[in-house]
Amino acid sequence: MADADRASGTIDGDMTHAPGYLKHLLFFVCFCTMFEGYDVLILGLTLPHIGKEFNVNSETLGYAVGLISVGTVLAFALVGLADRYGRRAIFLGAVTGYTIFTVLTALSAGLYDFVAYQFIARLFMVTEIGVAAIILTEEMPSRYRGLAVTMVFGLGLFGGIAGSLIYPVIVKSELGWRGLYFLGGAVLPLLLFYWTRFQETQRWQKYLRPVVKVRPSILSSYKEMLIIFQPKYRRHLFTGTSIWFAVNAWSASSLYFFVYYVTNERGWDPVQVGTTLTLGFIFALIGYVTAGTLVEFAGRRFTVCAFFTAGTLSAMTCYLTQSTPVITVSYCVLMGTQALWGIAATITSEIFPTEIRATGNAVVNNLLGRTGMVLAPGAVGVLSVWLGSVGTAVAVLSVTPFFAIPVILMLLAEAKGKSLEEVAS
């Protein structure tokens, strides 16, 4: 029976592809995600320059970043449509959208249009990365599934490394911070090359293509999202939301304000910032390699709890110390725990069945979990006024992941080595 299921494609990860297709798939998804990572980084890099050029303080910047992050919540509307229209169409549309609006950001005349362009760009970027995790979960062999999803997030860090390396040069050029956003258009040539070569996932074609033909409208698709709130999915809903809320709140506070913190409260110059960011992204790559190995060897539960703990402790150290070497080392460790994005994506892409996989991820990640990214920057801005320091405010908020660990230990079933059909059963 097992052999028959495997031959028919119902056993996870053994569906047939043309030779070499999975390598091209992994390369293209990684390249697109690299620019997503680049754009996330340069928002933090440009905050001090935007604050100066547009004459706004840390509290206003905090609200601006929070408003931009609302786009990550609204991405649920696009990610969820991947169950109706297919993973391919939503992925390619999202890559196109974030490329266009990243370039448009460079033309911002003030804070309002900067926020508007970045709001839309962030909506498309988060849609891309969310659907990318679903695509790899459905297409990669089960023994490499967690590693592939985690590593695509890790390889996306090359965009961050590139951004940190060119930051001191670009920001001092005539283009200034705007040059960083102009460079975001570099993904366009590869997008055009892969447009006709990028295939729909075989699981979507097998399980959902016959179904979507009878769905009358987009509105009906959104109504069908309510299925995720049924009692049989409640455990997965609560677990996935807890993980993503913690990842988003912790990451948005500890990463977005690092450059602002060391520039304004520790007196660092652009060269120090660029050097530390480069080191940080190297450690982040090491963290992703470690996480990719651990999720397959030690399991999802152990890996996510270990990284949550290390991420909280390193963030508190980074933002409370006065010592430049300690800040540098703790920031590197903090960056190493950014693999939590890949770990979380692996977990939440596995726990829902194929027919609602995009819907489940859209709700727990974008609609509910991303509220952490919306609330945290504003909270940093308010707390920084009350406490007199951005660093102290970030340190206070960095304990958020500790609240998710008990939920994980009590409710998350281990998926290591299991097929998608077994995990969702």
LINJO-V848968 format. One record per residue. N is the residue number from 0. SS is DSSP state (hx for helix, st for strand, lp for the rest). PHI is phi as a letter, one per 20 degrees, with the letter a starting at -180 (none if undefined). PSI is psi in radians with two decimals (none if undefined). Layout:
N_SS_PHI_PSI / N_SS_PHI_PSI
//
This chain:
0_lp_none_-0.76 / 1_hx_f_-0.71 / 2_hx_f_-0.67 / 3_hx_f_-0.73 / 4_hx_f_-0.71 / 5_hx_f_-0.72 / 6_hx_f_-0.58 / 7_hx_e_-0.14 / 8_lp_n_0.12 / 9_lp_e_-0.26 / 10_lp_e_2.31 / 11_lp_g_2.25 / 12_lp_n_-0.01 / 13_lp_d_0.37 / 14_lp_f_2.55 / 15_lp_e_2.38 / 16_lp_c_2.80 / 17_lp_f_2.58 / 18_lp_g_2.26 / 19_lp_n_-0.11 / 20_hx_f_-0.73 / 21_hx_f_-0.56 / 22_hx_f_-0.76 / 23_hx_f_-0.70 / 24_hx_g_-0.84 / 25_hx_f_-0.72 / 26_hx_f_-0.84 / 27_hx_f_-0.77 / 28_hx_f_-0.72 / 29_hx_f_-0.74 / 30_hx_f_-0.77 / 31_hx_f_-0.72 / 32_hx_f_-0.51 / 33_hx_g_-0.73 / 34_hx_f_-0.45 / 35_hx_f_-0.76 / 36_hx_f_-0.64 / 37_hx_f_-0.80 / 38_hx_f_-0.64 / 39_hx_f_-0.75 / 40_hx_f_-0.81 / 41_hx_f_-0.31 / 42_hx_f_-0.78 / 43_hx_f_-0.67 / 44_hx_f_-0.63 / 45_hx_e_-0.18 / 46_hx_g_-0.85 / 47_hx_f_-0.67 / 48_hx_f_-0.67 / 49_hx_f_-0.75 / 50_hx_g_-0.71 / 51_hx_f_-0.82 / 52_hx_f_-0.70 / 53_lp_e_0.06 / 54_lp_l_0.99 / 55_lp_c_2.66 / 56_lp_e_-3.10 / 57_hx_f_-0.62 / 58_hx_f_-0.78 / 59_hx_f_-0.72 / 60_hx_f_-0.66 / 61_hx_f_-0.77 / 62_hx_f_-0.65 / 63_hx_f_-0.79 / 64_hx_f_-0.69 / 65_hx_f_-0.72 / 66_hx_f_-0.72 / 67_hx_g_-0.68 / 68_hx_f_-0.26 / 69_hx_g_-0.53 / 70_hx_g_-0.53 / 71_hx_f_-0.49 / 72_hx_f_-0.79 / 73_hx_f_-0.25 / 74_lp_f_-0.32 / 75_hx_g_-0.56 / 76_hx_f_-0.55 / 77_hx_e_-0.76 / 78_hx_g_-0.76 / 79_lp_f_-0.51 / 80_lp_f_-0.20 / 81_hx_f_-0.37 / 82_hx_f_-0.50 / 83_hx_e_-0.87 / 84_hx_e_-0.10 / 85_lp_n_2.69 / 86_hx_f_-0.66 / 87_hx_f_-0.88 / 88_hx_f_-0.75 / 89_hx_f_-0.68 / 90_hx_f_-0.89 / 91_hx_f_-0.68 / 92_hx_f_-0.68 / 93_hx_f_-0.73 / 94_hx_f_-0.74 / 95_hx_f_-0.79 / 96_hx_f_-0.82 / 97_hx_f_-0.47 / 98_hx_f_-0.81 / 99_hx_f_-0.82 / 100_hx_f_-0.34 / 101_hx_f_-0.75 / 102_hx_f_-0.72 / 103_hx_f_-0.51 / 104_hx_g_-0.58 / 105_lp_f_-0.32 / 106_lp_e_0.13 / 107_lp_g_2.34 / 108_lp_e_-0.26 / 109_lp_a_-3.11 / 110_hx_f_-0.62 / 111_hx_f_-0.84 / 112_hx_f_-0.49 / 113_hx_g_-0.85 / 114_hx_f_-0.73 / 115_hx_f_-0.84 / 116_hx_f_-0.76 / 117_hx_f_-0.53 / 118_hx_g_-0.87 / 119_hx_f_-0.71 / 120_hx_g_-0.75 / 121_hx_f_-0.61 / 122_hx_g_-0.83 / 123_hx_f_-0.66 / 124_hx_f_-0.79 / 125_hx_f_-0.58 / 126_hx_f_-0.79 / 127_hx_g_-0.86 / 128_hx_f_-0.58 / 129_hx_f_-0.77 / 130_hx_f_-0.57 / 131_hx_g_-0.76 / 132_hx_f_-0.67 / 133_hx_f_-0.76 / 134_hx_g_-0.85 / 135_hx_f_-0.63 / 136_hx_f_-0.69 / 137_hx_e_-0.45 / 138_hx_d_-0.50 / 139_lp_e_2.61 / 140_lp_g_2.59 / 141_hx_g_-0.62 / 142_hx_f_-0.26 / 143_hx_d_0.04 / 144_hx_g_-0.95 / 145_hx_f_-0.68 / 146_hx_f_-0.76 / 147_hx_f_-0.80 / 148_hx_f_-0.75 / 149_hx_f_-0.74 / 150_hx_f_-0.53 / 151_hx_f_-0.59 / 152_hx_f_-0.70 / 153_hx_f_-0.77 / 154_hx_f_-0.42 / 155_lp_f_-0.34 / 156_hx_f_-0.29 / 157_hx_g_-0.54 / 158_hx_f_-0.70 / 159_hx_f_-0.70 / 160_hx_f_-0.77 / 161_hx_f_-0.74 / 162_hx_f_-0.73 / 163_hx_f_-0.54 / 164_hx_f_-0.71 / 165_hx_e_-0.22 / 166_hx_g_-0.91 / 167_hx_f_-0.55 / 168_hx_f_-0.87 / 169_hx_f_-0.73 / 170_hx_f_-0.40 / 171_lp_e_-0.06 / 172_lp_e_3.12 / 173_lp_f_-0.54 / 174_lp_f_-0.50 / 175_lp_m_-2.55 / 176_lp_f_-0.42 / 177_hx_f_-0.54 / 178_hx_f_-0.55 / 179_hx_f_-0.62 / 180_hx_e_-0.58 / 181_hx_g_-0.66 / 182_hx_f_-0.26 / 183_hx_f_-0.21 / 184_hx_e_0.02 / 185_hx_f_-0.22 / 186_hx_f_-0.29 / 187_hx_g_-0.82 / 188_hx_g_-0.76 / 189_hx_f_-0.60 / 190_hx_g_-0.77 / 191_hx_f_-0.66 / 192_hx_f_-0.73 / 193_hx_e_-0.03 / 194_lp_g_-0.78 / 195_lp_e_-0.16 / 196_lp_e_-0.27 / 197_lp_e_2.13 / 198_lp_d_2.76 / 199_lp_f_2.61 / 200_lp_f_2.55 / 201_hx_f_-0.50 / 202_hx_f_-0.71 / 203_hx_f_-0.75 / 204_hx_f_-0.61 / 205_hx_f_-0.80 / 206_hx_e_-0.52 / 207_lp_d_-0.50 / 208_hx_g_-0.76 / 209_hx_f_-0.46 / 210_hx_e_-0.73 / 211_hx_f_-0.32 / 212_lp_f_-0.42 / 213_lp_d_0.05 / 214_lp_e_2.13 / 215_lp_f_-0.45 / 216_lp_b_2.86 / 217_hx_f_-0.65 / 218_hx_g_-0.68 / 219_hx_f_-0.58 / 220_hx_f_-0.71 / 221_hx_f_-0.63 / 222_hx_f_-0.63 / 223_hx_f_-0.33 / 224_hx_f_-0.38 / 225_hx_f_-0.26 / 226_hx_g_-0.48 / 227_hx_f_-0.34 / 228_hx_e_0.06 / 229_lp_f_2.65 / 230_hx_g_-0.61 / 231_hx_f_-0.35 / 232_hx_d_0.04 / 233_hx_f_-0.69 / 234_hx_f_-0.79 / 235_hx_f_-0.67 / 236_hx_f_-0.82 / 237_hx_f_-0.72 / 238_hx_f_-0.86 / 239_hx_f_-0.72 / 240_hx_f_-0.73 / 241_hx_f_-0.77 / 242_hx_f_-0.85 / 243_hx_f_-0.62 / 244_hx_f_-0.77 / 245_hx_f_-0.79 / 246_hx_f_-0.78 / 247_hx_f_-0.82 / 248_hx_f_-0.77 / 249_hx_f_-0.78 / 250_hx_f_-0.76 / 251_hx_f_-0.64 / 252_hx_f_-0.78 / 253_hx_f_-0.45 / 254_hx_e_-0.76 / 255_hx_f_-0.53 / 256_lp_d_0.14 / 257_hx_f_-0.87 / 258_hx_f_-0.74 / 259_hx_f_-0.74 / 260_hx_f_-0.91 / 261_hx_f_-0.48 / 262_hx_f_-0.83 / 263_hx_e_-0.47 / 264_lp_d_-0.29 / 265_lp_c_-0.04 / 266_lp_m_0.50 / 267_lp_f_2.63 / 268_lp_e_2.96 / 269_hx_g_-0.56 / 270_hx_f_-0.77 / 271_hx_f_-0.75 / 272_hx_f_-0.86 / 273_hx_f_-0.72 / 274_hx_f_-0.80 / 275_hx_f_-0.69 / 276_hx_f_-0.70 / 277_hx_f_-0.83 / 278_hx_g_-0.72 / 279_hx_f_-0.73 / 280_hx_f_-0.50 / 281_hx_f_-0.77 / 282_hx_f_-0.56 / 283_hx_f_-0.70 / 284_hx_f_-0.74 / 285_hx_f_-0.70 / 286_hx_f_-0.70 / 287_hx_f_-0.68 / 288_hx_f_-0.77 / 289_hx_f_-0.79 / 290_hx_f_-0.72 / 291_hx_f_-0.62 / 292_hx_f_-0.76 / 293_hx_f_-0.67 / 294_hx_f_-0.50 / 295_hx_e_-0.45 / 296_hx_e_-0.91 / 297_lp_e_-0.26 / 298_lp_o_2.89 / 299_hx_f_-0.77 / 300_hx_f_-0.87 / 301_hx_f_-0.78 / 302_hx_f_-0.80 / 303_hx_f_-0.66 / 304_hx_f_-0.70 / 305_hx_f_-0.73 / 306_hx_f_-0.61 / 307_hx_f_-0.76 / 308_hx_f_-0.85 / 309_hx_f_-0.66 / 310_hx_f_-0.70 / 311_hx_f_-0.84 / 312_hx_f_-0.70 / 313_hx_f_-0.64 / 314_hx_f_-0.76 / 315_hx_f_-0.75 / 316_hx_f_-0.79 / 317_hx_g_-0.75 / 318_hx_e_-0.03 / 319_hx_d_-0.29 / 320_lp_e_2.76 / 321_lp_e_-0.32 / 322_lp_f_2.21 / 323_hx_f_-0.81 / 324_hx_f_-0.69 / 325_hx_f_-0.70 / 326_hx_g_-0.79 / 327_hx_f_-0.84 / 328_hx_f_-0.81 / 329_hx_f_-0.60 / 330_hx_f_-0.67 / 331_hx_f_-0.74 / 332_hx_f_-0.75 / 333_hx_g_-0.78 / 334_hx_f_-0.58 / 335_hx_f_-0.48 / 336_hx_e_0.05 / 337_hx_f_-0.18 / 338_hx_f_-0.18 / 339_hx_g_-0.52 / 340_hx_f_-0.81 / 341_hx_f_-0.66 / 342_hx_f_-0.80 / 343_hx_f_-0.73 / 344_hx_f_-0.67 / 345_hx_f_-0.86 / 346_hx_f_-0.87 / 347_hx_f_-0.31 / 348_hx_f_-0.34 / 349_hx_e_-0.57 / 350_lp_f_-0.23 / 351_lp_d_2.53 / 352_lp_f_2.80 / 353_hx_g_-0.71 / 354_hx_f_-0.31 / 355_hx_c_0.40 / 356_hx_f_-0.80 / 357_hx_f_-0.70 / 358_hx_f_-0.82 / 359_hx_g_-0.80 / 360_hx_f_-0.64 / 361_hx_f_-0.70 / 362_hx_f_-0.90 / 363_hx_f_-0.54 / 364_hx_e_-1.05 / 365_hx_e_-0.90 / 366_hx_f_-0.78 / 367_hx_d_-0.89 / 368_hx_f_-0.62 / 369_lp_f_-0.15 / 370_hx_f_-0.45 / 371_hx_f_-0.65 / 372_hx_f_-0.52 / 373_hx_f_-0.77 / 374_hx_f_-0.62 / 375_hx_f_-0.84 / 376_hx_f_-0.74 / 377_hx_f_-0.68 / 378_hx_f_-0.66 / 379_hx_f_-0.77 / 380_hx_f_-0.80 / 381_hx_f_-0.83 / 382_hx_f_-0.57 / 383_hx_f_-0.56 / 384_hx_f_-0.79 / 385_hx_f_-0.75 / 386_hx_e_-0.23 / 387_lp_n_0.25 / 388_lp_a_2.30 / 389_hx_f_-0.69 / 390_hx_g_-0.81 / 391_hx_f_-0.69 / 392_hx_f_-0.77 / 393_hx_f_-0.71 / 394_hx_g_-0.69 / 395_hx_f_-0.77 / 396_hx_f_-0.25 / 397_lp_f_-0.13 / 398_lp_e_-0.05 / 399_lp_g_-0.75 / 400_lp_g_-0.45 / 401_hx_f_-0.44 / 402_hx_f_-0.34 / 403_hx_e_-0.41 / 404_hx_g_-0.81 / 405_hx_f_-0.63 / 406_hx_f_-0.77 / 407_hx_f_-0.82 / 408_hx_f_-0.55 / 409_hx_e_-0.58 / 410_hx_d_-0.37 / 411_lp_e_2.09 / 412_lp_e_2.50 / 413_lp_f_2.31 / 414_lp_d_0.01 / 415_lp_g_2.21 / 416_lp_m_0.05 / 417_lp_d_2.67 / 418_lp_f_2.82 / 419_hx_f_-0.64 / 420_hx_f_-0.62 / 421_hx_f_-0.72 / 422_hx_f_-0.74 / 423_hx_e_-0.11 / 424_lp_f_none
//
